Amino acid sequence: MRKILIVDDSVDDRSLLMSFLTHNGFLCDEASSGKEALERIMVKDYDLIISDFQMPDGDGPWLASQVKESHLTPKFLLISSDAVLEGQNLFTQKKIDMFLSKPLDFSLLLNQINLLT
């Protein structure tokens, strides 16, 4: 079973993603900041990290760079409602594996997860 870490400072957004992905057969954990996510990633293997762009205490781009610098293997999907251009640039520069804008299209999200994992 594929393991996903959901990182978002919004409790509602994390809950929604957790419910959707769990219902679709994924094992999910959650973190409320980049720093908390990095702590989880260092002790547990994940197939995919889904992270919000803007968060206090370590944003999504910071977390993506930490994962790559640590030579960890999970794929990285960044989501944002505000930083669309920045997110697309990170994808183009291959600093992340996928970028999706909010509000999320859940069928597209599921398709992208299946492509990445």
C-alpha positions as CSV (number, residue, x, y, z in Angstrom):
1,M,0.0,0.0,0.0
2,R,1.4,3.4,-1.0
3,K,2.2,5.8,1.9
4,I,1.5,9.5,1.6
5,L,2.5,12.4,3.9
6,I,0.1,15.4,3.7
7,V,1.6,18.7,4.8
8,D,-0.6,21.7,5.3
9,D,-1.1,24.2,8.0
10,S,-4.9,24.2,7.4
11,V,-6.5,21.5,9.5
12,D,-9.6,21.5,7.2
13,D,-7.4,21.0,4.1
14,R,-5.4,18.2,5.7
15,S,-8.6,16.5,6.9
16,L,-10.2,16.6,3.5
17,L,-7.1,15.2,1.8
18,M,-6.7,12.5,4.4
19,S,-10.3,11.4,4.1
20,F,-10.2,11.3,0.2
21,L,-6.9,9.5,0.0
22,T,-7.6,7.0,2.7
23,H,-11.0,6.2,1.0
24,N,-9.0,5.6,-2.2
25,G,-6.7,3.1,-0.5
26,F,-3.7,5.1,0.5
27,L,-2.0,5.0,4.0
28,C,-1.7,8.7,5.1
29,D,0.1,10.6,7.8
30,E,-0.1,14.3,8.3
31,A,2.0,17.3,9.4
32,S,1.1,20.9,10.0
33,S,4.5,22.5,8.9
34,G,7.6,21.8,6.8
35,K,9.6,21.3,10.0
36,E,7.2,18.7,11.4
37,A,7.1,17.0,8.0
38,L,10.8,16.7,7.9
39,E,10.9,15.1,11.3
40,R,8.4,12.5,10.1
41,I,10.2,11.9,6.8
42,M,13.5,11.2,8.7
43,V,11.9,8.3,10.6
44,K,9.4,6.9,8.1
45,D,9.5,6.1,4.4
46,Y,6.8,7.7,2.2
47,D,6.1,7.2,-1.5
48,L,4.7,10.7,-1.9
49,I,4.7,14.0,0.0
50,I,1.8,16.4,-0.8
51,S,2.6,19.8,0.6
52,D,1.0,23.2,0.6
53,F,3.2,26.0,-0.7
54,Q,2.8,28.6,2.0
55,M,3.1,27.5,5.6
56,P,4.8,28.9,8.7
57,D,7.8,27.0,10.1
58,G,9.1,25.7,6.8
59,D,7.1,26.2,3.6
60,G,6.6,23.7,0.8
61,P,9.6,24.8,-1.4
62,W,11.9,24.7,1.7
63,L,10.6,21.2,2.5
64,A,11.1,20.0,-1.1
65,S,14.7,21.3,-1.0
66,Q,15.4,19.5,2.3
67,V,14.1,16.3,0.9
68,K,16.2,16.5,-2.2
69,E,19.3,17.5,-0.2
70,S,18.8,14.6,2.1
71,H,18.7,12.2,-0.9
72,L,15.4,10.9,0.2
73,T,13.3,9.1,-2.4
74,P,9.6,10.2,-2.0
75,K,8.0,12.0,-4.9
76,F,6.9,15.6,-4.1
77,L,3.6,17.2,-5.1
78,L,3.2,20.9,-4.3
79,I,-0.2,22.6,-4.1
80,S,-1.1,26.2,-3.8
81,S,-3.9,28.7,-4.4
82,D,-1.7,31.8,-4.4
83,A,1.8,30.8,-5.7
84,V,0.8,29.3,-9.0
85,L,3.6,30.8,-11.1
86,E,6.2,30.0,-8.4
87,G,4.9,26.4,-8.2
88,Q,5.0,25.9,-11.9
89,N,8.6,27.3,-12.0
90,L,9.7,24.8,-9.3
91,F,8.2,22.0,-11.4
92,T,9.9,23.2,-14.6
93,Q,13.2,23.4,-12.7
94,K,12.7,19.8,-11.5
95,K,12.7,20.8,-7.8
96,I,9.4,19.1,-7.4
97,D,7.7,16.3,-9.2
98,M,4.3,17.9,-9.7
99,F,2.4,21.1,-9.0
100,L,-1.4,21.4,-8.7
101,S,-3.3,24.6,-7.9
102,K,-6.1,24.9,-5.4
103,P,-9.0,24.3,-5.3
104,L,-8.0,20.8,-6.1
105,D,-9.7,18.7,-8.8
106,F,-9.7,15.4,-6.9
107,S,-9.9,13.2,-10.0
108,L,-6.8,15.0,-11.4
109,L,-5.1,14.6,-8.0
110,L,-5.8,10.9,-8.0
111,N,-4.5,10.5,-11.6
112,Q,-1.3,12.5,-10.8
113,I,-0.7,10.4,-7.7
114,N,-1.0,7.2,-9.7
115,L,1.4,8.5,-12.2
116,L,3.9,9.5,-9.6
117,T,3.8,6.5,-7.3
